[in-house]
Amino acid sequence: MPIQSERGYLIMAQNSESVDYVDCACQLARSIRHFHPDAEICLLSNIPAADSELFNYHQTFLYPLSDNPYANDWQAFTASPFRQTIKLEADMIIASEIDHWWTMLEHRDVVISTGARDFYDQTTSNRFYRKVFDANNLPDVYNEIGRAHV
């Protein structure tokens, strides 16, 4: 997608048989708008959103690979309409202002989060979804938030 705006939030949402991630993305967009009514938000999904007024931009995956939601994450870089993008997963919620993220991240080309924290800002010890990382001695990276210059 060509650059259409300087900076914004890209929400990835691919519905599965058991979870309506597009609805989750709408809830996330509402939480962002609660604190930042003028935020630019793009939904990248496998289906249109029912609450499309929440999003400044909506795009379906250009190259849908599978029913596995993680298989399409690579498309965030080419699908974002923003020169500076903060990529968010649909099953997140924003509980406070986040505009300071832009200042924090602006001097990096790409930022990938590591380690996970719970609602109380405590490092989580749950490794259920991290088994492949542990078994292969991989870095404990997460793709829920990231920023990139396009």
C-alpha positions as CSV (number, residue, x, y, z in Angstrom):
1,M,0.0,0.0,0.0
2,P,1.4,3.4,-0.8
3,I,2.3,5.7,2.1
4,Q,-0.8,7.8,2.9
5,S,0.0,9.2,6.4
6,E,3.0,9.9,8.5
7,R,2.3,7.6,11.5
8,G,-0.3,5.3,12.7
9,Y,-1.3,2.0,14.4
10,L,-1.6,-1.1,12.3
11,I,-3.9,-3.8,13.8
12,M,-3.5,-7.3,12.4
13,A,-6.7,-9.4,12.7
14,Q,-7.3,-12.8,11.0
15,N,-10.5,-14.6,12.2
16,S,-10.2,-18.2,13.1
17,E,-12.9,-20.8,13.5
18,S,-13.0,-20.1,17.3
19,V,-12.1,-16.4,17.6
20,D,-13.5,-13.3,16.0
21,Y,-10.2,-11.3,15.9
22,V,-11.7,-8.6,13.8
23,D,-14.2,-7.9,16.6
24,C,-11.2,-7.9,19.0
25,A,-9.5,-5.3,16.7
26,C,-12.6,-3.1,16.9
27,Q,-12.3,-3.2,20.7
28,L,-8.6,-2.4,20.5
29,A,-9.4,0.5,18.2
30,R,-12.0,1.8,20.6
31,S,-9.5,1.7,23.4
32,I,-6.9,3.6,21.3
33,R,-9.5,6.2,20.3
34,H,-10.6,6.6,24.0
35,F,-7.1,8.1,24.8
36,H,-6.2,9.4,21.3
37,P,-9.3,10.3,19.3
38,D,-7.2,11.6,16.3
39,A,-5.0,8.5,16.1
40,E,-4.6,7.0,12.6
41,I,-5.6,3.3,12.7
42,C,-5.4,0.7,9.9
43,L,-7.0,-2.7,10.1
44,L,-5.3,-5.4,8.2
45,S,-7.5,-8.5,8.1
46,N,-9.0,-11.4,6.2
47,I,-12.5,-9.9,6.3
48,P,-14.0,-6.4,6.5
49,A,-14.8,-4.9,9.9
50,A,-18.4,-4.4,10.9
51,D,-17.4,-1.2,12.8
52,S,-15.3,0.3,9.9
53,E,-15.8,3.9,11.2
54,L,-13.2,3.0,13.8
55,F,-10.5,2.7,11.2
56,N,-9.0,5.3,9.0
57,Y,-7.8,2.6,6.6
58,H,-8.8,-1.0,6.0
59,Q,-7.0,-3.6,3.9
60,T,-7.4,-7.3,3.5
61,F,-4.3,-9.4,3.2
62,L,-2.9,-9.1,-0.3
63,Y,-1.4,-12.6,-0.2
64,P,-3.3,-14.7,2.3
65,L,-1.2,-17.8,3.0
66,S,-3.3,-19.9,5.4
67,D,-5.8,-20.1,8.1
68,N,-2.9,-19.7,10.6
69,P,-3.1,-16.0,11.7
70,Y,0.7,-15.9,12.3
71,A,1.4,-16.9,8.7
72,N,0.4,-13.5,7.4
73,D,2.3,-11.2,9.8
74,W,5.0,-10.6,7.2
75,Q,2.5,-8.5,5.2
76,A,2.5,-5.7,7.8
77,F,5.5,-4.1,6.2
78,T,4.0,-3.8,2.8
79,A,0.4,-3.3,3.8
80,S,0.9,-0.4,6.2
81,P,-0.3,3.0,4.9
82,F,2.0,4.8,7.3
83,R,5.6,5.8,7.0
84,Q,6.0,5.1,10.7
85,T,4.0,2.1,12.0
86,I,3.3,0.6,15.4
87,K,1.9,-2.9,14.7
88,L,-0.5,-4.2,17.3
89,E,-2.2,-7.6,17.7
90,A,-6.0,-7.6,17.7
91,D,-6.3,-9.3,21.2
92,M,-4.7,-6.3,23.0
93,I,-6.4,-3.5,24.9
94,I,-4.9,0.0,25.6
95,A,-5.4,1.1,29.2
96,S,-3.6,4.4,29.2
97,E,-2.2,7.0,26.8
98,I,0.4,5.6,24.4
99,D,1.5,8.5,22.3
100,H,4.8,8.6,24.2
101,W,5.6,5.4,22.3
102,W,6.4,7.5,19.2
103,T,9.1,9.4,21.0
104,M,10.5,6.3,22.6
105,L,10.7,4.5,19.2
106,E,11.5,7.2,16.7
107,H,15.3,6.6,16.6
108,R,15.0,2.9,15.7
109,D,14.2,1.4,12.3
110,V,12.6,-1.7,13.8
111,V,11.7,-2.5,17.4
112,I,10.7,-5.9,18.5
113,S,9.4,-6.5,22.0
114,T,11.0,-9.2,24.2
115,G,9.7,-10.9,27.3
116,A,6.1,-10.7,28.3
117,R,4.4,-8.8,31.2
118,D,1.0,-9.2,32.7
119,F,-1.6,-6.6,33.6
120,Y,0.3,-5.9,36.8
121,D,3.6,-5.3,35.0
122,Q,5.1,-8.5,36.3
123,T,7.2,-10.7,34.1
124,T,5.2,-13.7,33.2
125,S,6.5,-17.2,33.8
126,N,4.0,-18.9,31.6
127,R,5.9,-20.7,28.8
128,F,2.9,-22.5,27.2
129,Y,3.1,-20.6,23.9
130,R,6.9,-20.3,24.1
131,K,7.9,-24.0,23.9
132,V,9.4,-23.8,20.4
133,F,11.5,-20.8,21.4
134,D,12.7,-22.6,24.5
135,A,13.4,-25.9,22.7
136,N,15.4,-24.1,20.0
137,N,17.2,-21.6,22.2
138,L,15.6,-18.7,20.3
139,P,15.3,-15.1,21.6
140,D,12.1,-14.5,23.6
141,V,10.6,-12.1,21.0
142,Y,7.0,-11.1,20.7
143,N,5.3,-9.6,17.7
144,E,2.5,-7.8,19.5
145,I,4.1,-4.4,19.2
146,G,6.6,-3.2,16.8
147,R,7.5,-0.1,14.9
148,A,9.1,0.3,11.5
149,H,10.0,3.1,9.1
150,V,8.7,2.2,5.6
